[in-house]
Amino acid sequence: MGRELFLRCFFRLGIFLLLVCCPRVSGGLTIYVSPTGDDAMTGKREAPLATINEALLRLRGKTDKREIVLLSGIHQLRKPVQLGASDSGLPGRPLRIRGEGEVCLSGYLDLPAAGWSKVTESRDLSRVKNTADGERLMRFRFHDVDRPKLGGMSPRGIAARGNARIPPAMLYLAGDRMRLARWPNAGGVAVLGMSGDMQAGDDAGTGSRILRINSSRPGQWKTFVDTWVNGFLGDNREWGVARVEKVSNEGHEIGIGNVDLNDEVAEPLDCQGVFFENVFEELDEPNEYFIDVARGLVFFLPPENDLSWESSARLSWSEYPLISIEEARYIALSGFKVEGTRGEGIVVKDGLSIQLEDIAVRHCGGDGVVLAGRDIRVTRLMAEDIGGRGMVLEGGDPVSLMASGNMVVSSTFVSCGWWNPSWHPAMELVGVGHQVRDCMFSDLPHMALQFSGNDFLIEGCWFHRSCRNPQQMGAIYARLGDRPHMRGTVIRGNLFQDIGRWAEEPGGAIYLADGTMGVSISGNVFHRVGAGENGQAVIVEGGAHVTVANNIFIDCPVPFRLGFMPSTNGSAGRMAAWRSLLTSDATRKHLLRYRNLNNFFIEDRDFPDTNSFIGNRIANGRVSLLADKGYAVSGGPEEKLKVSGNSLSGALRGISFDSGGRPIIPGRLPWHSVKAVNP
């Protein structure tokens, strides 16, 4: 009898502890997490936990409906939030992690206000050009008792913890990224040429390259230790960065070290302009700073009208993704911000039915969101101030052509690529069958969207002010000539506006490079795309089975250009590679889905006649139409392009514009409602 009573009491105690540790709300288990919580607490709203990882630990193994509620405030993440297979939810009952109120998951390192002091040493003040700036100049001393170690210098910023292989720790005040003192403050200085070997990598040697510029300004700098030069040090598509090692007395010649390019060095060398960063003498604008590695100091010219700026000073510090989901199923994240990491913001690997809704990813040095898996749904995501790509989306079976089911809708991608300004698009699609709908892409140094794979749908999006720097680029870009089985992408109903409007920015809206094939471009509006004869709205370079139909081109100098590539497409090497690919098991399904692939070696590969420009409306009321027929053909016979039903006029009747400058087209839905940000 005593033993039975003991067991009954023990069982009841276990049930009580379970209920305390995992509070049940509305038939499920809900745990609350707060910036002021404690992991020793129960996890109820009135006694929240401190970390998401502890909440995950308590919910593992439970089959109830589960939810983690993040209470308002800044959640400092000293460790990444990691979800695995054991955290998976069930169909119709995903594990939910949602924010309540204003919630930020932060990888920042706060800089204590006590570390700031006014600059008083004459050796420092003498280097500031403006006396008033010198009176306001502040400095932060690293590596005191309660302060971090500076960690050295990496290209363009602080190498936190000495790791220069990942993007640097950047200085922020509240939500704004400060910038290293640079010259020129805007734009770049023209490059006259470069001598010496131009090699990428650590084994290239140092001091062997001389950069010549048309200004003597660097000759005024007292020292150039830890100064860097940035710009198009390869061709006009290759952004590079190099350490300044010496400056001639006149300042015209700059000795530079290893050149770190985004991609392989391209020839011929064609420098488009550069700028110099981390120059003490160029501290001449509010919100600029200079890093003095040897003395462990950061010098900062604070904003003029913010008397409490010290309280919001912080560094992007974490080196890891703030949220990592691997091999998990049925996870739903919503209602919070992810900020302040040197690495990626959110990473999903081999995920199934992962949902991201109403999430902002900001101030990341690496990629913003990297998603790989099936049935991934992203709704109303904001990717802003991202060093690399705003989003990478992977999934689907490239052999069976099974679609991923991944979808991104009503999301915004702004100011991506500050760390890697070339070949890092705001969005990269890889795989099969992703859909991108009703999204906005704006203020981007390079391409907005790059795709590699099959059967993507890009629909109803607004592409605005992209391709801001290089030439020969498109807001949407693909380079798939070596993989002609990758086709089936549809680009329809989008607005392309203010892309490459100036002669120095002649990028296009859609660029299908190097023989990309099998793309449909229909029902889009191209408004003020391109400048001069080098600025084409739609560029097809050596491709086949590309349809450009029923689009509207407004004030585009060259609406469409088709360029043939007989020397490349007809080469023995490329033909042999194509034949090997299209007779392999990897493309068997492709031959069944894309029937014209069966005629691939029967068709004329030098001058294909399967491209069309049909039913397009062209109006150039304010910009001269340089392609008098609305299209231009180069490198081959014009009659190879199928043309019919296009109309040309000085202006389109019935077209008006909304408050954001977007065309209002009768009979079609308004564009995405997200407003453009200021440049």
N, C-alpha and C positions, 0 to 999 in steps of 0.2 A: 504493500500500500504506500509506503514511504517513497519507494523507487518510482512508482507511477506518478505520485504528486510532484516529485522532483523533475521528471521528464516533461510533465505538463507545464510547469512553471518555466522550464528552460525553453520550451517551444514558444511560449507566449512572449518571453523576453526577446527571442530572435525576431519574431514578427514585429515587436515594438521598435527594435533597432533598425530594421529594414524600413519601416515607415518614417522614422526620424531622419535617416540618412538620405532617403529618396522620397521627398514629399509628393503625394499624389494630388493632382489638380485636374478636375473635370475628367476623371477616368484614366489619367495617364500619370507619368512621373515627370515633374518639373523641378529643375534645380536653378537657383538664382546665383549669379556671379556679379560681384561689385568691385570697383577699384578700392573700396574701403573694407572689403570682406576679409574673411579668415578661413583658411582651408581646414581648420579644426571645427568649424561651425557645422550646423545641420544642412545648410543649403536652402533653407526656407527664405522667403522674401525678407523677413525681419532678421534673419541670421545668415546672410549670403556667404558663399565661398569667395576666395580671392582669385582663383585661376580656373581657366576653362579646362585645362588638363586634369585637374582634380575632379571637376564635374564629369568629364568623360569617364574617368576611372570608376566613379560610383555608378554610372549608368550601364557599364559594360555587362553583357550577359542578360540584361533585362529584355523581356519581349513586349512590355507595355508600350503604349505611345509615349515617346520620350522627347523632352524639350529642355534646352538650356537657354535661359533668358539672361542677357547681358544688361545689367542696369546702367543707367546713364553715367557718363564720365569717361575718363581716359584710362584704359586698361594697359598698363605697362607690361609688355611681353618680354621677359628676360629669357624665356625659352620658347621655341616655336610651338604652335598648337598643332598637334599631330593626330590625325585620324587614320585608322587602318581598318582592315576587314572586320575586326571585332566590334567596331563602332557602327557597323552598317544597320540601317533600318530595314523595313519591310515594304513591299508594294502597298501604297496607300497609307503607310505609316512611317514616313521618313524620320530620321533623327533630325530635329530642328535646332539650329543655333540662331537666335534672333536678338537683335538689339531693341531695347525699349528706351525711347528718348534719344538724346544725342550720345552716341557710343563710338569711341575710337579705339581700335587696337593699335597700339603704338610701339614702334621699334626705335623711337627717338632716344637720345641721351640728353637730358636737360643739363644746361650749363648753369651752375649756381651764380646768382647775381653777384656774390662776393668775389668772384674771380675777375670781374671787370674793374678797370681803373683808368683814369685819364692818362694820356701820354704826356710826359713832362720832359723826357730826355731830349736834349738839343740835337743829338745825332739822328734821332727819328724825325723830329719836327722840321729839321732843315731839308728833308727830302720831300716834304709836302709842298706843292706849288702855291696853294692858296692859304693865307694866314688864318682865315676864318675856319677852313677845314681843319687846320692843325689844332685850333682851340676846341673842336668838337671830337677829335680823334680819340678813340678808346682802344684798350687792348685787353685781351684775356690771357692769363697765365695758366698753362696746362701743368699737370703733374705736381700740384701741391697736394696737401693731405687729403682734401675732399674732392679732387678734380682728376679727370682722366689723363692718361698719357697721350701726347699728341700723335705718336705713332708714325711720324715721318710724312713724306710727301709722295703722292702718286700723281699721274697726269690729271690736272684739273681739280685737285682737291686734297683732302687729308686722308692719308692711308691709315685708317683706324686699325689699331692693333698691328700695325706694320704690314698689313696685307694689301699690296698694291695691285694684285691680280683681279680684284673686283672693283666696281665703281667706288669712288671716294666718298667719305663722309662729307656731306654738304651742310652749310650753315643755314638755318631757317629762323625766321622770326614769325611765330604763330604759323600761319599757313602760307607764307611767302618764302621762296628760296632766294637767298642772297647770292651775289656773284663775286667771283674773284676780280680784283682790280685788273682791268684789261685796257689794251690799246689796239685799235681804236675802240671807243665805247660802243659804236654800232658799225656793222658792216665789217669790211676787211681792207687791208692795204694791198695794192697790186704787187704781184711778184714778177720781177724781171726775168728770173731764171734760176736754175740750180745747177751746181757742178758737183762732181763726185758721184760715187755709186749710191743708188737709191735702192736699198735693200730693207726688207722687213724682217724683224726677228732679233733675238738676243745676240746672234753670232755675226751681226753685220758690221761690228766695229763701231768706233765712236769718232766724232770730230772729222769725218771724211767728207761731209757734205756742207756746201756753202750755199745759203739761201740769199739771193740778192733782191732787195726791195727798192722802191722808188721814194724812200724817205730816210732822213737821217735821225729820226726821233729816237731810236734805241741808243744812239750815241750819248744821249742825255741821262741815261740811267746809271747810277753809281755802281750798282751790282745787278747781276742777272742770275744769281744763285736761285735755283728752284723756279725759274721762269720757263714757261712752255709756249711753244708756237702751235697753233691749231689752224686747220684749213684743208683745202683740197691740195694735198701734197702728192697725190697720184694723178689720175686724170680727173675730169670734172664729175665723176661719180664716187671717188674714193676719198673719204675724209681721213685725215691723218693727224697725229700729234707727236711732237718730238721735244726733247729737252734742249733749251738754249745753252750752249757751252762757251761761246765767245761772241763778242761783238766788235767789229772794227771801230777804229777811232772815229771815223766819219759816220758810223751807224748804218751804212748801206748794206753791209755784208754780215750775215748772221751764221755762225757755225753751229750746226745742230747735231745731235746724237742720233741714236736709233730711231727710225720712223716706225711707229706702230699704226698700221692701216687697218681699216675695217675688213678689208679683203686683200687679195693678192695685189701687188703693185701692177698697175696697168701702164702700158706704153702707147703712144708717146707721152712724155711728161707735159702736162698742160695745167699749170697752177692757176687757179681762179681767184686767189686772194686769201690772205691769212690774217689772224689776229694773235696777239700775245697776251698771256694770262699770268697772274701773280707777279705784278710789277708794282713795287712800293710807290714809285713816283707817279703812277697813274691812279692813285687813290684820290679821285676827284668828283665822285658822285655818291650821294647817299646810298646806303645798302651795299657798298663794295667793301671787300676785306682782302687782306694780304696775310699770307702764312709765312712766318719766320721759323723754319724748322730748327735751326741751330740754337735759337734762344727759347724755343718752346712757347712761342707767342702767336696770337692772331690779332692783327690790327684791324679795326673796324670803324667805318664812318657811318654812324647810326642815322636813322631817319630823323628829320628835323622836327616833326610835330608829334613824336611819340615819346613821352617822358618816362614811360614804364617799359620800354623795350627790353631791358635786361631780364625781366621776369618771363619773357617768352622765347629767349634764345635757346636753341637746341641744335643738335647734330643728328642727321640720319645715321644710325649706328649699327643696327643689326646686320649680320652678314648672311642670314638665312631667310627663306620664305617665312612670313609670319604665320601663314596657315598652309599646312601640307596634308593632302588627302591622298592616300595610296591604297589601291585595291579595295576601296570602300564602295558600298552600294546604298542608294536611297538616303542621301544627305541633303538637307536644305539649309542654306545660309541666307540671312536677310537682315537688312536694317542697320548696317554699321559701316564705319570707315576703316580702312587699313592703310597705315601711313608710316613713313620714316625708316625704311629699311634700305640698306645698300644693295640687297639682293632682290629677289622676286617678292611680290606681294602675296599672291595665292597660287598654289601649284596643286593640280590634280593629276595623278597618274593612274591609268587603268581604272577609271571611275565608271560607274553605271548609275544613271538617273541621279545626277548631281544638279542641284538647283542653286543659282545665285541670283538674288533679287534685291534691288534697292541697295546696292553696295557701291561704295566709292573707294578706289584704289589710287592713292596719291603719293607723290614724293618718294618714289622707288628708284634706285639706281639701276637695277636690272630690268627684266620684263615685268609688266604689271600683273598679268594673269596668264598662267600657262595651264591649259586644260587638255587632257587626253583621255578619251574614253567614248562611251556611247550614251545617247539620250541625255546629253548635258544641255541644260536650258539656262540661258542668261537673259535677264530682263532688267532694264533700267540700271545698268552698270555705268559708272563714270570712271574712266581711266584718264588721269590728268597729271602732268609733270612727271612723266616716266622716262627714265634714262634710256631704256631699250625699246622693245616692242610693247605696245599697249596690251595686246592679247595674242596668244598663240593658241589655235584651236586644231586639235588633231583627232582623228578617229575614222572609222569605216575600214572596210577590207579592200585594199588595192588590187587583190587578185580576184575575189568573187564579186567585187563591186557592190557589196552590201553597204547601204548608206549608214552613216553614223547616227542619224537622228539628232545631231547637235544643232542648236539654234541660238542665235544672238539677236535680240530684238530691243528696240527703243533704248539703245545704249549710246554713250557719247565718248569719243576719243579725242582728247585735246592735248596739244603740246607734248607729244611723245618724241623720243629720240634725242633728248638733250645730251646724253652721254655718247651715244652712237648715232650721229646725225645722217648716216647713209647706210642703205641696205638693212635698215631696221624699221619695218613698216609699223603703222599703228595697229594693224591686224594682219596676221599671217594664217592662211588656211592651208592645212595639209591633210590629205586623205580623200574621203569620198562623202559627198552628199550633205555638207554643212549648208545652213541657211543663215544669211545675214540680212535682216530686214529692219527698215525704219530707224536706222542709226545715223549718227552725225560724226564726221571726221573733219577736224579743223586745225589750222595752224600747225602744220607738220613740215619739218625740214626736207623730208624725202617722200617716198610713196606712202599712201594711206593704207592700201590693202594689196597684199601679194598672195597669189594662190598657186598651189601645186597639187594637182590631183584631178578628180573627176566629179562632174555633176553638182557643182556648187550653184547656189542661187543667191544673187546679190540684188536686192530689190528695195526700192523706196527709200534709199539712203541719200544723205546730203554730203557731198564731198566738197570741202570749202577750204581754200587757201592751203593747199598741199603742194609738194614739189617746190618748196620755197628756195632751195639753193641750187641743186644740180641741173644740168641739161640732160636730154635724152632719157627722160623718166616719165612715168605716168602715175596718176593718183591710184589707179588700179593697174597692177603690173604682173605679167607672167612671162617666164622664159622657159618654155617647155618644148623647144624644137627637137631635143634629143629623145623626148618621150611623147611621140605623136599619139599614143594610145590614151594620154591624159586629155580628155575633151569632155564636152557635155555641159560646160559652165554657161549659165544664163545671167546676163547683166541687164536688168530691165527696170524701167520706171524710176531711175535715180536722177538727182540733180547734181551736176558738176559745175561749180561756180568759182570764178576768180582764181584759176589755177594757171600759174605761169603767165601772168598778165604783162610782165615787163620783159624787155629784150634780154636782160641778163637772167631771166627765169623762164626759159621757153619750154618747160615741161608740158606734157599732154595730160588729158583726162584718163584715157585708157591706152595702154601701150602693151601690145602683144608682140614680144620680142623674139627674135632668133627662130622663127618658124612655128610659133605656138598655133595650134590648130583647134578647130571644132568649137568655136565660141559664138554665142548668139548675143548681139547687142541691140536691144530694141526698146522703144518707148522712153528713152532717156531725154533729158533736157541738158544741153551744154551751153552755159552762159558765160561769156567773157573768158574763154579758155584759149591760152596761147597768145604770143605776140610775135609778129613778123613771120617770115617764111619758115623759121625753125620751130614755131609753136603750132603743132597740130592737135586737134581735139582727140581724134581717134587715130592710132598708128598701128598698122598691121605690117609686120616686118617678116616677109617670107612665109607667111602662114597660108593655110588652106581651109576651106569649109568654115569661113568666118562670115557671118551675116550681120550687116549693119542696116537696120530697117526701122522706118517709122520713128526716127528720132527728130528732135528739134534742136537746131544750132542757132544761137543768137549771138551775134557779134564775135564770131570765131573766124580768124583770118583764113585758116585751112581746116575745114571741118573734118576731112578724112584724107589720110594718105596711105596708099598701098605701095610698099617697096618690095621688089623681088630680090632673091638672094641666090642666083644660079650657081655661083662659085662655091657656096657653102652647101646648099641642099643637093646639088648634083655631084658633090665630091665622092670619090670611091669609099673613103673612110666612113662618111656619114651613111651612105647607102648600105654598107656592110653592117654597121651597127643597127640600123633600122631593121634590116632583114633578120638579124639574130634576135632582136627584141620581139618582132611580130610573128615569129615562128616558135616562140617559147611558150611553156605552159602558163607563164605569168600573164599573158595577154589573150588567152583563149576566150574568156568571157567578154572581153572588149570587142573581139571580132563579131560576136553575136549581137551585142548591144548597139555598136556603131557600125552599121552595115557598110558604110563607105570605106571603112578600114580594109575591107576585102579587096578593094580596087587600088590600094595604096601604091603598089608598084606598077600599076597600069596607068595611073594618072601622071601628068607631066609635073615632075617635082621641081624643075627649074622655074617654070612659069605656069603655076596652077591656075585653072579657070573656074574654080569653085567658090571664089569670094564674091560677095554681092553688096551693093550700095543701092538700096531700094526704098522708095516712099518717104524720104527724109525731107523735112522743111528747113530751109536755110534763110535767115534774115540777118543782114548786116547793115543796120541803120546808122551805126556810130563807128564801126570799124571796117576798114577796107577788106573786101573779100579777095584774097590773093589767089585762091584756087578758083578760076572763073567758072568752072562747072560744079563747084562745091567739093571737088575731090582732086587729088593729084596722084599720079602713078609714076614711079621711078624704077629704073633698073630692068624694065621689060615692057612688053607690048601693052598699051592701055586697053585694047579690046579684050584682054583676058579678064578684066573686071566686069561683072554683070551689073549693069546700071539701068534703072528704070524708075519712073514715077517720082523723081525728086523735083521740088519746087524751090526757086530762088526769088527773093524779093528784098526790097530795101528795108522793110519792117513787117512785123507780124501784127495784123489787126486783132484786136480783142485781148492782147496780152497786157496785163498790169503787173505791179510788183507790190509785195507786202512790206511791212515796216522793217523787215530784215533784209530787204533788197532781193528777195527771192521771187522769181516769176510766178504769177498766178495764171495757170493754163485752164481755160474753160473746159469743163467736162472731166476734170481729174481732181483727185483728193489733194488737200494741202500737204506741203512737205512736213517733215519731222518738226515738232513744235519747239525743240530745244533751241535757245537763242545762241547766236555766235558770240564768242568772247572777243574782247579787244585784242588786237595783235600785240 
